[in-house]
């Protein structure tokens, strides 16, 4: 508190040899006309984010700095843009996902333990093959998960979650 008081009352108002006998306050006022006003609505956290492009793997994951992240399974095979703060350690890093300029949600670090518990019996099937085949004549089996259910379980996407809403 005393330092700030000294700076404001003495330092800024005392002439300096390095400034040609002018005070720091006078010099600042002379050049203040060159200052550009800052728009307070700009989100500086977003303005200084880094951007990298990644292709989403078939298991709906991406890698950044050696860390595996999950993304919505609808992005499989797509090239997405990731925006993040590189100064944060990867444990606290938030990756925002963009596809063709539209934000698609957030990526989250893969939980390796939970990932070992996911049933993957139907994940290798291609959804397009199932939809192109003839219409089903049998009733769906409630005990056997569909390809979509297995995919959702693998990526742990909750349909009601705003985190993955486009």
C-alpha positions as CSV (number, residue, x, y, z in Angstrom):
1,X,0.0,0.0,0.0
2,X,2.8,2.4,0.9
3,X,4.7,1.5,-2.3
4,X,1.7,2.3,-4.5
5,X,1.2,5.6,-2.6
6,X,4.8,6.6,-3.2
7,X,4.6,5.7,-7.0
8,X,1.5,7.8,-7.5
9,X,2.6,10.8,-5.4
10,X,6.3,11.0,-6.0
11,X,7.7,8.8,-8.7
12,X,5.2,9.7,-11.4
13,X,5.4,13.4,-10.6
14,X,9.2,13.8,-10.3
15,X,11.2,14.9,-13.4
16,X,13.6,12.2,-14.8
17,X,16.8,12.6,-16.7
18,X,16.1,9.6,-18.9
19,X,12.9,11.3,-20.1
20,X,14.5,14.6,-20.9
21,X,13.4,16.3,-17.7
22,X,9.7,15.3,-18.1
23,X,7.8,13.4,-15.5
24,X,6.6,9.8,-16.2
25,X,3.0,11.1,-15.9
26,X,3.6,13.9,-18.5
27,X,5.2,11.4,-20.9
28,X,2.3,9.0,-20.5
29,X,-0.3,11.7,-21.2
30,X,1.6,12.8,-24.3
31,X,1.4,9.3,-25.8
32,X,-2.1,8.4,-24.5
33,X,-3.7,9.5,-27.8
34,X,-2.1,6.5,-29.4
35,X,-3.7,4.0,-27.1
36,X,-6.5,1.9,-28.6
37,X,-9.5,1.4,-26.3
38,X,-10.0,-2.2,-25.3
39,X,-13.4,-3.7,-26.0
40,X,-14.5,-5.2,-22.7
41,X,-16.8,-7.7,-24.3
42,X,-13.8,-9.6,-25.8
43,X,-13.1,-12.9,-24.0
44,X,-9.4,-12.9,-23.6
45,X,-9.3,-16.5,-22.6
46,X,-10.7,-17.5,-26.0
47,X,-8.8,-14.9,-27.9
48,X,-5.4,-16.4,-27.0
49,X,-6.2,-20.0,-27.4
50,X,-4.1,-22.2,-29.6
51,X,-5.7,-24.1,-32.5
52,X,-4.7,-27.5,-33.8
53,X,-6.3,-29.7,-36.4
54,X,-6.8,-33.5,-35.7
55,X,-8.6,-36.3,-37.4
56,X,-11.0,-38.3,-35.2
57,X,-10.0,-41.9,-34.9
58,X,-12.5,-44.7,-35.5
59,X,-12.9,-45.2,-31.7
60,X,-14.0,-41.5,-31.4
61,X,-10.8,-40.3,-29.8
62,X,-8.1,-37.8,-30.7
63,X,-4.5,-37.3,-29.3
64,X,-3.0,-34.0,-28.2
65,X,0.5,-33.8,-26.7
66,X,0.5,-37.6,-26.1
67,X,-2.8,-37.5,-24.2
68,X,-5.9,-39.4,-25.5
69,X,-9.3,-37.5,-25.5
70,X,-12.8,-38.6,-26.2
71,X,-15.0,-36.7,-28.6
72,X,-18.6,-37.3,-29.8
73,X,-18.9,-40.4,-31.9
74,X,-20.7,-38.4,-34.6
75,X,-17.3,-36.9,-35.5
76,X,-15.6,-40.2,-36.4
77,X,-13.4,-39.8,-39.4
78,X,-13.8,-36.0,-39.5
79,X,-11.0,-33.5,-39.3
80,X,-11.8,-31.2,-36.4
81,X,-10.2,-28.0,-35.0
82,X,-9.3,-28.0,-31.3
83,X,-8.9,-24.8,-29.3
84,X,-7.2,-24.9,-25.9
85,X,-5.1,-22.9,-23.5
86,X,-1.5,-24.4,-23.8
87,X,-0.4,-22.9,-20.6
88,X,-2.6,-25.2,-18.6
89,X,-1.3,-28.7,-17.8
90,X,-3.2,-31.5,-19.6
91,X,-5.0,-32.5,-16.4
92,X,-6.8,-29.2,-16.4
93,X,-6.9,-28.5,-20.1
94,X,-10.3,-27.9,-21.8
95,X,-10.4,-28.8,-25.5
96,X,-13.2,-27.1,-27.4
97,X,-14.1,-29.0,-30.7
98,X,-15.0,-27.2,-33.9
99,X,-16.2,-28.8,-37.2
100,X,-16.3,-26.4,-40.2
101,X,-16.4,-23.4,-38.0
102,X,-19.2,-24.6,-35.7
103,X,-18.5,-25.6,-32.1
104,X,-19.4,-29.2,-31.5
105,X,-18.7,-29.5,-27.7
106,X,-15.8,-30.4,-25.5
107,X,-13.3,-33.2,-25.6
108,X,-12.5,-35.0,-22.4
109,X,-9.6,-37.1,-21.2
110,X,-10.1,-40.8,-21.7
111,X,-10.8,-42.7,-18.5
112,X,-8.6,-45.8,-19.2
113,X,-10.2,-47.8,-16.4
114,X,-13.8,-47.2,-17.5
115,X,-12.8,-47.8,-21.1
116,X,-11.7,-51.4,-20.2
117,X,-15.3,-52.1,-19.0
118,X,-17.1,-51.2,-22.3
119,X,-18.7,-54.0,-24.3
120,X,-17.4,-53.8,-27.8
121,X,-19.1,-56.8,-29.5
122,X,-21.1,-54.7,-31.9
123,X,-18.7,-51.7,-32.3
124,X,-16.9,-53.2,-35.3
125,X,-20.1,-53.3,-37.4
126,X,-20.6,-50.4,-39.9
127,X,-23.8,-48.5,-39.4
128,X,-24.2,-47.9,-43.1
129,X,-24.3,-51.7,-43.8
130,X,-27.0,-52.2,-41.3
131,X,-29.2,-49.4,-42.7
132,X,-28.7,-50.5,-46.3
133,X,-29.7,-54.1,-45.7
134,X,-33.3,-55.2,-46.1
135,X,-35.8,-54.1,-43.4
136,X,-35.8,-56.2,-40.2
137,X,-38.5,-58.7,-39.9
138,X,-37.6,-59.8,-36.4
139,X,-38.4,-57.9,-33.2
140,X,-35.4,-56.1,-31.6
141,X,-33.9,-58.0,-28.7
142,X,-33.9,-55.8,-25.6
143,X,-31.1,-57.8,-24.0
144,X,-28.7,-57.4,-27.0
145,X,-27.5,-53.7,-27.3
146,X,-27.8,-52.1,-30.7
147,X,-24.8,-50.8,-32.6
148,X,-25.8,-47.2,-31.6
149,X,-26.2,-48.2,-27.9
150,X,-22.7,-49.8,-27.9
151,X,-21.2,-46.8,-29.6
152,X,-22.8,-44.4,-27.1
153,X,-21.6,-46.6,-24.2
154,X,-18.1,-46.6,-25.6
155,X,-17.8,-42.8,-25.8
156,X,-20.0,-42.3,-22.7
157,X,-22.1,-39.7,-24.4
158,X,-25.2,-38.6,-22.6
159,X,-27.8,-37.4,-25.0
160,X,-29.2,-34.9,-22.5
161,X,-25.8,-33.4,-21.8
162,X,-25.2,-29.8,-23.0
163,X,-21.5,-30.6,-23.2
164,X,-22.0,-32.5,-26.5
165,X,-24.8,-30.4,-28.0
166,X,-23.7,-28.8,-31.3
